[in-house]
Amino acid sequence: MCLGIPVKIMKISDSLADVEIGGVRRQASLALVDDVGVGDFVILHAGFAIQRVDEDDAKETLRLLKEIGVIGI
């Protein structure tokens, strides 16, 4: 099973973004999404941002993933 996780874009440099989830930062490619900026939430899968997502939806998804034990933030 594959799982995409909502993450927040903290910094953008060219086609790479520093993204954050639960205080952990990683780099992600923005090659597959258009019109995203710092502060936006995206779905991250295999190192790629694959879709922009509404902040409220992202936070609810993270809450549910935490509740069922998929993530430990």
Protein Blocks (a to p, Z undefined) as FASTA:
>chain_A
ZZddddddfbdehjaccddeehiacdddfklbghiaehiacddeehiafbdcdfklmmmm
mmmmmmnomacZZ
